[in-house]
Amino acid sequence: MGIIIKQSIRSSIFSYLGVAIGYINVLWLYPYFLSADQIGLFRLIQSSAYLLATFGQIGLASSLVKFYPTLKKEKGFLTLMLLGSTVGFLLIAGLSILFQTQIVNYFAQESSLFVEYFQLTLMVTFFLVIFQVLEAYCRSLLSITLPTFLRDIGIRILTMLFVLLYAFDLLTFEQLTWSFILVYGLVTLALLARLVIKKEAQLSFQFGFLNSPLAKQILNFGLYALLGAGGTQIILQIDSIMVSGELGLEATGIYTIAFFIGTVIEMPKRAISQLSLSLMSQSFKKNDMEAVEKLYRQTSINQLIIGALLLLGIWANLENIYHFVPNGEVYKNGFYVVLFIGLGKLSDMIFGANGEIIVMSKYFRFNVLAVTLLALATIGLNSLLIPTMGIQGAALASLLAMLGFNLTKYFFVWIKFGLQPFDFATLKAIAIIAATYFLNETIPLIGAPLVDLLVRSTIIATVFLALIISFKVSEEINGLFKKGLEFLKLRR
């Protein structure tokens, strides 16, 4: 258990550090040295590659984790997973080439630059497929530190270095774009090299263990996992892809900057979800539904408070934030994208651990169905709203799809378990959020953007948290406040 905790702490540190580096890249480095359409091209290549890679590895990364305990002594197991995912990639690549005319026609008018890098996208896809399988193998070995570092920090640092080389005229833009192959190729080779050096990668063509029933189990589980993972990637990537096809790469660049600002809101949810999933698992194992309901309410109210505070702070300071983004006047066209994306993330946080409850219960298959329906809804809403509302339509589609997704899970949990996360504390929180919003509207501009940002943020945070504590909206936040006061008294 000590190894698991140590690995988890290290990987969490790497994840958050990677997020920080990502924000430096996207909100400062890219806008400073690249044009909006160049940023849009970067986003489109990566979004397309991640989407294709998820389908390319045909769920075998999940199958590897699932069947590793049974087949870990079989030397050919990892080889089988790598070969299978390579075949999956070749199928996806073949389909992409087969329908290349349709793909090219979709992007030719508004994002013709992407057509030139279609083969590059497929090469990046291949490295992503192999990396995802190797990462799953490392997870099975309870060794998650290096793959997390390579995925969250390595890719971003290497990308930063290549952009800086371009900034100092040591690379052309074409060379910079093709450097994606080096970036993803290097992290994949680094992970493979580590496994080989540590003698943890048992590569063999001995497939005698693969009988028909086992092959069927692996394939069935992989396809089931593919539905969930594929739906999730469609949800995450399809907006950028469709904005590129419908509106062009410049619009995608503007959308990318706004999207990254809006997603700050969901960062605390990641840590809460990891903890709540573990606690939820223990509660279901004991069949302790009171504990499940308590955790459901706790995650809902606390995520609502944290997410709302972050969204209020971002919306109140959005003019100031764009002031510090290089060429901010161009990217301010994504103003309402930030709001819609932020509201979408907040809606996901408000409904608490509904997804965790479903995943940990006997109804876990419903989650895959819900994700698949959300993916279809996301595509449909984007098709409807992007032509009429532009990039704001893509963000609104994301908000509506996410809200519908969570309402579906909310009613499912309510019907199947008789649980729902909302109570009088939720109403108090909403009233405080509204009061804080209207308070911000009365605050005049205060000096320079940095001064205004600091003063406005301080007022909002102080008033909001004071009201939350005074009206005892969250037991956990009040408990932390009391501990803080006790700590200060002891220090005196």
SELOVO-164484 format. One record per residue: residue in one letter; x, z, y negated of N, C-alpha, C in turn. Coordinates in pm, whole numbers, plus 50000, padded with zeros to 5 digits. Atoms other than C-alpha are relative to their C-alpha. Example, Ala and Ser with C-alpha at 12.3 -4.5 7.8 and 13.67 -1.06 7.14 Angstrom:
<rs>
A500895000050119512305078050450500905000049880;S499184999450119513675071450106499235007349891;
</rs>
This chain:
<rs>
M500835000050122500005000050000500855000049874;G499114999650115502915007149766500474986349959;I499575013650029504094971149796498894992349931;I501145007250059500604958149716499815004149854;I500184995150138500284980149406501114994749909;K498875004850078503764970549286499854985049969;Q500195014450018503044933349340498864997449901;S501155001950089499664936749165500355002849855;I499594996550137501194953748859500874989049941;R499115010650049503924927648830499254987149971;S500755012450019501554898448874499065001049880;S500874998050116499154913348615500794998649870;I499135001250118502014916448365500334985349975;F499675014250013503034880348433498794992049952;S501215007350040499434868548396499735001549851;Y500284997750142498944884648055501104994549911;L498905006050076502394873947937499824984949996;G500265014349996501514838848049498904995949903;V501085002850095498294840147848500544999949858;A499414999350135500294850547539500834987649970;I499195012150019502744821747587499104987849984;G500945011050010499824798247640499384998949862;Y500595000250134498284808347310501034995849894;I498955004550092501614803447130500124984850007;N499905014549982501824768647278498834992749936;V501195007750038498254757647212499605002049854;L500474997250136497534774746879501074998349892;W498975001950103500884769746708500934988450031;L498985010149970503484748446885499404986050008;Y500605013349987501224719446982499494994649866;P500505005450127499404716246646501124997149899;Y498905001850096502744718646461500764987050027;F499165011449967504574691146649499254988050058;L500775010749938501804670446809498734997249919;S501265003550065498804651846671498845004450089;A501174995649925495274660246780499774991450124;D500225008549882495034629847010501085002250106;Q498964996849902498374638847173499685012950075;I500444987649935497114674147240498854997050096;G501125003949915493944658447378500464993250127;L499455006649882495984636647613500575010250098;F499454989349915497854667247743498885007250075;R501104992649938494584685447807499294991550105;L500715008849907492984655347976500804998150129;I499165001649881495944649948212499935012650087;Q500004987549924496004686648311498625002950060;S501354997549949492224689948344499684991050118;S500265009649892492004658548558500805003650124;A499144996749887494944669248776499515012450073;Y500504987849937493554704148839498704997450076;L501275003149932490134690148925500264992150128;L499695008149882491554663949163500725008150107;A499234992049904493934689149321499105009250081;T500924991049929491094712749409499304992750113;F500645007849895489344685249601501044994650098;G498945005549916492654671749732500455009350111;Q499564990849894493594703349920498865004350092;I501194998949912490104702450082499775014050056;G500304986349960489794740050094501015006250095;L499044994949902492884744450311500775012149950;A499354988050053494444769950076499205012550039;S500864988849960491474792850143500035001950151;S499934999149854491604784550515501295006650044;L498724994049966495264794450522499915015249991;V500144985550019494464829050384499075005950106;K500994995349904491454832550616500585001350141;F499565000649861493214822950941501445004750021;Y498614995749985496724835550869500165012150094;P499834988549909496224869651041499944996250147;T500145004349860495224851351360501154991050044;L499045010549962497814823451349501395001849939;K498734998250069500764838851165501224998450091;K498875001449908502934837651478500224985650043;E499885014149964502344800351521500874992849897;K499035006150092505304781751371499454987649930;G500515012350059503294750351305498845002049905;F501204997550082500524767351103500184995249857;L499765004250138502044762450756500174984949993;T499825014549997503114727050847498674992950008;L501335005949986499554719350954499245000349869;M500704998750128498164732050623500574990349896;L499365009150095500704711850422499664985450032;L500345013849960500064680150623498534997149972;G501425002050024496314684950602499684998049853;S500245001450144496384689750226500614987049945;T499425012850041498674659450190499054988550035;V501005010049961496124638650383498815000549903;G501094998450096493424653050155500334993849866;F499575006150127495434642949849499984984950010;L499985014649983495924607749987498584994349997;L501405004450004492154605050037499484999749856;I500444999450140491484616149678500694989349917;A499265010450072494234593349546499464986250033;G500555012949959492834564649751498664997249934;L501295001750067489344570349613500174997449851;S499735002150143490754572549259500464985849973;I499515013750017492554539549304498874990150029;L501125008749965489484523949470499024998649883;F500935000250113487344533749172500744999849866;Q499185000050121490124528548919499344992049888;T500655008350102488164501148741498935008049926;Q501054991950063485224524648678500605011249916;I499344989350075487544552848572500604994749871;V499375006150118489464530048337498944996249897;N501075004150093486244516348188499425012049926;Y500574988050063485004551948119500895004849885;F499084995050102488134560947921500564989249907;A499315010850073489194526547791499634999449852;Q500435001850138487134526147473500445011449909;E499714988550087487674561547339501345006550029;S498754993249962490774573647529500914990650077;S499235010449931492734542347613501415004750036;L498654995149972496054561547601500085006450138;F500014993449870495024580847912500154989950113;V499915010449897494754548248107501454997250037;E498585002649976498514543548069500635010750089;Y499414988849926499144577248234499155003950122;F500854997349885496664574448521500845003550124;Q499124997349885499464573048783500715013449985;L499384987050026501164602948618499065011350043;T500994989749964497964623048666499965001950151;L500024999049853497964615249039501275006950052;M498764993549958501624625949072499945015049974;V500164985750032500914659048897499035006450099;T500994995149904497894662949126500675003450134;F499334997649872500124660049435500785013149998;F499214987750009502484687749318499085012349993;L500954988850008499484709849234499415003250137;V500554997949865498024704849583500985008050085;I498994993149919501274715449750500245014149948;F499784986650058501784744449507498885009550038;Q501144991349968498284758049572500025004650145;V499894996249859498834757749950501135010150019;L498874990749989502244774649916499665013449936;E500424987550065500744800249677499095008050092;A500884993249904498044808249933500825006150114;Y499134994849894500764812550196500725012649953;C499344988150056502604836949967499035011849991;R501014989450004499374856649918499805006050138;S500154995249863499054858950295501175008950040;L498814991949973502594873150305500055012549911;L500054989050098501544898450034501164999049902;S498915002550095504144882649805499474991149889;I500695007850103502304872149490500764999449867;T499304999150128504864879749219500574986549956;L499365012650038506854847149224498994988949972;P500975010650033503894823049252499245002749870;T500674996850127502154841648968500914997049882;F499045002850107505304839648755500144985149977;L499835014550013505744802448825498764993549941;R501255006050046502064794348765499685003649856;D500464995350132501414815448456501084999749893;I498914999850098504834816548290500894987750012;G499065011149981507074789848445499504987049943;I500565012650050504774760448371499934999849848;R500154999650146504154771848013501355000049929;I498674999750060507814779247937500664986250007;L499425013449985508964745648076499334990049905;T500725008850093506254727847878500455002549857;M499514996550134507344746547565501374993949973;L498655005550017510974735747618499964985049979;F500085014650015510034699047659499384996249865;V500595002750132507844700247346501055002149890;L498944997650098510774715147152501054988950002;L499085011549992513044687347282499424988049927;Y500685010850074510474662647149500045002749850;A500014996350141510334681646820501344996949934;F498665002850053514094677146775500454985750030;D499755014449978513824639746857500954997350117;L499175002149881515634644047189499204993250111;L500885007049909512634629447374499004991749921;T501125007350057510114602347292498715006350050;F501274994349953506424610947330499704995550142;E500215004849864506264589247641500815008350100;Q499164991749913509174608647794499455014250011;L500604986749999507524641347694498815000550096;T501185000349914504324631447871500394999050147;W499565001449861506104620448189500745012450048;S499314987749959507964653748185499075009550076;F500934991949921504784668648335500374999750148;I499595001049860506074655848669501125009950029;L498894990549984509264676148621499495014449997;V500524986450014507334707048511499355004750130;Y500734995949880504994708048810500844998150126;G499115001949886507604694349049500995011450016;L499024989249995510134721248958499415013150050;V500594987349956507754750549004499614999450148;T500355001549859506584736649338501255000950088;L498754999549924510144731149463500615014049998;A499474986350011511154765649336499295009450098;L500764991649907508374781949539500364996850145;L499645004149864509204761849850501425004750034;A498604995849977512944769249811500075014950028;R499984985649980512254806449787499535003550141;L500514997449866510234805850109501024996050108;V499005004749904512954786050289501195009550003;I498844991150009515794808350165499715013450065;K500404987249941513894839750267499594998750147;K500375002949861513174822850602498555004250030;E501424996749984509454828550547499164987550023;A500715012549979508494791750565500354994650138;Q499775004749865508214783750934499404986050014;L500455013949995508004745850936500304994350138;S499855005249864507394731051279498824990750029;F501055009349962505394703051437499385003850135;Q500614995049876504274724551728498545003949972;F501414997950030500494721651707499185002950126;G500694997249875499644732652062498885010149986;F501024989650022497604761651924498694994249949;L501165005850068495164737651760499044993850102;N501035005349911492294734452006498774995849920;S501185005550071488964718451918499165010649929;P500794989850071486994750451843500695005449876;L499264994750115489754763451614500064989949887;A499955010550101490114730351435498664999049927;K501345000550060486344730251377499775011849906;Q500154988150086486434765851238500774998349869;I499185002050120489274757450998499374989849907;L500615010550081487564725750882498715004849934;N501274995050054484154742350839500235009949885;F499734990250104485574771450643500614993249878;G499375007150111487724747850433498984992449915;L501035007550073484724726150341499095009449922;Y500824989950068482684757250255500745005249877;A499194995350113485534769950036500134989349894;L499875011250094485844735349881498814999149906;L501205000450085482254736649755500105010149886;G499874989850103482904769249573501114997149901;A498845002750087486354760349439499794987349919;G500255012550072485324724849351498995001849889;G501004997350104482264736849164500605007649884;T499354992050105484364762248974500884991249912;Q499125008750078486904735848869499224990049916;I500855008850082484144712248757499545007449875;I500464991850113482804740248538501115001849897;L498884997150089486264747248394500544987549931;Q499265011750049487494711548343499134988649949;I500785012150026484584687448309499714997949851;D500315001750142483894694447940501104992049930;S498885007250062487384682747832500034985450046;I499985013649946487184652348061498914991549937;M501125007650055483774641747932500114998249849;V499745001750144484704648247567500984988449979;S499025010950011487684624947620499344986550023;G500645012749969485544597947776498974995849897;E501095003250093482694600147524500454999349854;L499654998750141484464609347199501444996549967;G498605003650026488194602847238500955011850008;L498974989749982491474621847267500135009149879;E499904991450119491474634446908498945011050007;A501064990149985488144651646969500365010250108;T499574990949894489574666347289501045009849949;G498994991150059492544680047094499375010849915;I500714990350084490234696846842499235009950088;Y500774991649907488054709847127500925009950072;T499054991649928491124723647308500395012249918;I499614988950087492224744847010498855010049988;A501174991250016488694758546956499695007350130;F500294994049870488204764947329500935011850026;F499034989349975491384785847350499735012149911;I500354988750087490324806947051498805007550058;G501224993849949486894813147205500205007650130;T499844993649870488194822847549500765013249994;V499374986850015490094852947410499035011050045;I501034989949973486814871547459499975004350146;E500154996949858486914869747839501225006950062;M498784994349941490454883647884499785014050059;P500204986749939489354920147935499194999550129;K500855001149880486814908548196500844997950126;R499175002849882489604896648425500495013050064;A499504987349946491094931448459498855008350056;I501154992349953487654947748491499474994450131;S500525006349878486584922548757500865003250121;Q499104996949889489664928648971499765014250052;L500244986149961489004966148970498615001750059;S501384998349954485234963349012499794993650137;L500125006449870485604939549309500475009450111;S499474990549903487714965349491499045011750020;L500944988749991485314993949409498684995950064;M501245005049943482314972549498500124998550151;S499745001649857483854964649836499905013350072;Q500044986649939484315001849910498575005450005;S501374995050005480745010049803499114993250104;F500805007149900479224982950024500405004250141;K499534995649868481384994350315499335013250039;K500654987149975479855029150278498474999149989;N501445002050024476405014250208499485009449892;D500354991050110476375034949890499444991849884;M500615008650100473915015349677499885006749864;E499994992950129473775042549410501304997349925;A498705002950061477475036949348500054985549952;V500045014150039476884999249339499224998449870;E500825001050121474125003349079500735006049880;K499264993750109476265026848869501104990849949;L498935009250038479165002448874499464987649929;Y500675011550061476794973948789499685002949853;R500344996350137475584992248478501265002449915;Q498764997350074479085003548379500694987149957;T499335012650035480564968648394499224992449894;S500835007250096477624954348200500175005749859;I499984994350134477614978847907501414999749939;N498644999850053481404981547875500514986049968;Q499615013750031481954944047895499244994749879;L500765003850119479174939047639500675005549874;I499384993750117480864963347399501344993449966;I498675005850024484394949447442499894985449957;G500165014250032483304913047440499404997849863;A500665001450131481024917447138500965003449887;L499044996450104483754934846938500994988749977;L499065011250013486184906347011499344987949934;L500695011450058483594879846928499705002249852;L500234996850142482624897346602501294998449919;G498725001050069486294899746508500454985649982;I499595014150009486974863046584499124992549902;W500925007550087483854849846411500195004249854;A499814995350137484424871546104501294994849939;N498685004150049488034859646077500354985650034;L499685013549952487714823846197500664991449894;E499345007450109488564809145857501475004249990;N498624995050007491664831145850500834995250119;I499285004449880492604821846208500414985449986;Y499675014250016492414784546135501034997849889;H498985001050106494524790545823501415000550060;F498684998449940497424800246051500294989750109;V499765010949906496954770846289500564988149921;P499455011750071499224741946176498984988749994;N501005010550021497084713646033498595005050028;G501254993349969494174737646050498764992749950;E501165007150054491904715745835499444989950099;V500455009549898491804690046115499235007250110;Y500554993049883491024715646384498795008549965;K501174992350040488364733946179498704993150038;N501205006949953485944707446302499475006150129;G500444993249879485794728946613499445013949973;F500454986950043484414758746418498895005450091;Y501154995149922481094760946606500254999250151;V499594999849859482784752746936500465014150037;V499524986349977484474786746906498815009350022;L501174991349990481094803446854499284998150134;F500745002749877479364786247148500795004250124;I499174996049887482284791547385500055015350008;G499974985450003482514827847275498705006150049;L501314995049954478784833347329499834997750150;G500065002749857479074817047671500795010250080;K499184989949932481884840547772499355013749991;L500674987150018479974870147629498795001250093;S501154999649910476874860747828500455002850144;D499474997449866479024861148141500385014750015;M499594986049995480274896048053498805009449999;I501184991450014476844910447965499365003150136;F500684998249872475544905448319500835007750101;G499224990949918478294927348460500474994050131;A499415003649871479344926048825498994993550093;N501015006249912476424904948954500664991150106;G499305008649905478824880049114500695008050110;E499314991549902480814907649283499025005950101;I501024994549910477614922749427499614989650105;I500395010749906476634889349582501124997150099;V498865003449914480124881949716500235010750107;M499744989049907480424916249880498835002850095;S501194997549917476954914950037499894989450109;K500245009849893475564895850335499504986749945;Y500505012250063474254870150087501124992249930;F498855005850072477764858449991499924984849989;R500095014650006476914822050068499194995249879;F500805003850117474434822149780500894997249880;N499095001950113477374824349538500514985749995;V499545013849995478634790449655498894990649954;L501155008150044475154775749609499835000949849;A500164998050144474944790849260501084992549921;V498905007050067478374777049163499784984950004;T500265014449987477414742549294498914995649902;L501095003150094474184742949092500495000649856;L499434999050135476114754348784500844987849967;A499165011950022478574725648826499134987949967;L500915011350025475724700448844499325001449863;A500644997650130474004716548544500974997349887;T498995002250103477254715548346500204985149974;I499855014550016477684678248412498794994149929;G501235005350060474054671148325499875003549852;L500114995750140474074691448003501054993349912;N498965007250076477374675947891499594985649975;S500455013950014475964641147954498914998749894;L501125000250094472924649947745500425003649857;L499714994350132474504669347458501224994149929;I498815005450067477924653447393499674987749915;P500315011850084476494619647276499245003549873;T500834996750116474104637047035500655010349907;M499454989150082476134667246916501535000349997;G498555000450003479774657746978500625011750076;I499324989149930482214685447074499195012949998;Q500894988450000479664711446969499024999350117;G500895001949887477414696647238500655004450130;A499284995849880480104702247503500045015350009;A499954985350002480444738647397498625006050025;L501374995249978476654743447385499604998150147;A500275002349858476424728247734500635011050084;S499324989249929478944753847854499245013149987;L500774987850025476944782047694498715000250081;L501295000549930473604770847840500185000750151;A499754999849855475054764648187500415014050045;M499554986749963476794798448192498865010149994;L501154991050012473654816348072499044997950117;G500875002949887471544798848336500575005050131;F499294995449880474134806948604499835015050017;N500094985449992474084843948522498575004950013;L501414996349981470304845548492499584998050145;T500305002549859470074830348839500535011450087;K499414989149921472444856548982499325013249969;Y500674987650043470714884148781498695001950077;F501294998949932467274876648929500185000950151;F499734999149857468744871849277500345014350040;V499614986149971470374906349270498815009449981;W501184991650026467204921649123499004999150115;I500995002249893464994906149393500515005550134;K499464996449869467304912449691500405014750010;F499484986249994468684946749597499225009849913;G500734991250090466294960149335500895006049892;L499044994950099469234964249095500014991149877;Q499775007650124469594953948732500795009049905;P499014992150073472234964848480499575005349864;F500374996950138470264969348158499165012649989;D500784988150029468885001548012499975002049849;F500114997350144468365018347673501354998749929;A498675001550060472135018247614500264985649958;T499845014150034472014980147615499344996949866;L500715002250127469444980247334500765006349883;K499204993750106471565004847133501224991549966;A498825008350023474604982647178499654987449921;I500435012150071472714951547064499695003049854;A500304996050138471444969946754501285002349920;I498724997450068474994981046667500744986949975;I499375013150018476314945646720499374992849880;A500705006650111473654932046482500365006649867;A499674992950124474364959046221501414996849954;T498615003050036478114952046234500124985749948;Y499985013950045477494914646198499534999049854;F500535000650137475384919545885500925007449902;L499024993350085477964943945749501114990349960;N498945009650030480624916945775499554989849895;E500525009850096478374893145579500045005349857;T499994994250135478434917345286501425002049945;I498624997950044482254920145274500514987449930;P499495011950070483684896645009501414996550049;L498645004049967486904877145058500995009349931;I499054990050051489864900445012501404993949998;G498625004750017493034884244880500394988850093;A499445010349915495264862545097499425001050141;P500595000049865494154852545451500495011350089;L499474989349915496464877745622499435013649958;V500554987450051495264906245399498535001150037;D501435000149969491634896245446499795002550150;L500124998249855492114894245825500215014650040;L499694986249963493684928845847498935009749952;V501004990950056491194946045616498654998350069;R501305002949939488124928745759499965004950146;S499954995749860489214935546118499955015250011;T499994985349999489874972146041498615005749973;I501354995250034486444976945880499054997750117;I500905003449890484614959246164500245009050120;A499674992049882486454977546442499655014749979;T500264985950028486145011646274498515003150003;V501444997750007482435009046198499364998150137;F500605003149870481574993146533500275011150102;L499654989749903483455018646744499435013749962;A500584987350044482255047846531498535000950039;L501425000249963478635037446591499835000950152;I500064999649853479255031546964500215014350051;I499684986349958480755066446999498915009849954;S501004990850056478225083746772498694999550077;F501285001549929475225069746959500175000750152;K499714997849857476895075947299499484988450086;V500445012049928476375040247419500684999050136;S499245001149874479075042247688500685013250033;E499364987549958480105073247880501514998450011;E498575002449979483475057447960500754999649867;I499345000950131484305049547596500015013649932;N500024986550057483205084047482501015009050070;G499034992249926485325099047758501424997049956;L498675003950049488375079347643500255005749861;F499874994650137487705090547284500335014950004;K499754985649988487595127247387501415002750050;K498644998449950490815123647585501034997149892;G499105003250110492435107647284500115011549901;L500004988650091491395136747061500775011750059;E499284988949934492675161847315501514997650001;F498575003650000495985143347337500605002549862;L499484998050137496375144146957500115014749968;K499934985550023495595181546949501225006050068;L498834995049928498265188047212501304996149930;R498795004750069500775167347017500305008449876;R499814991650119500195189546715500535013850039;
</rs>
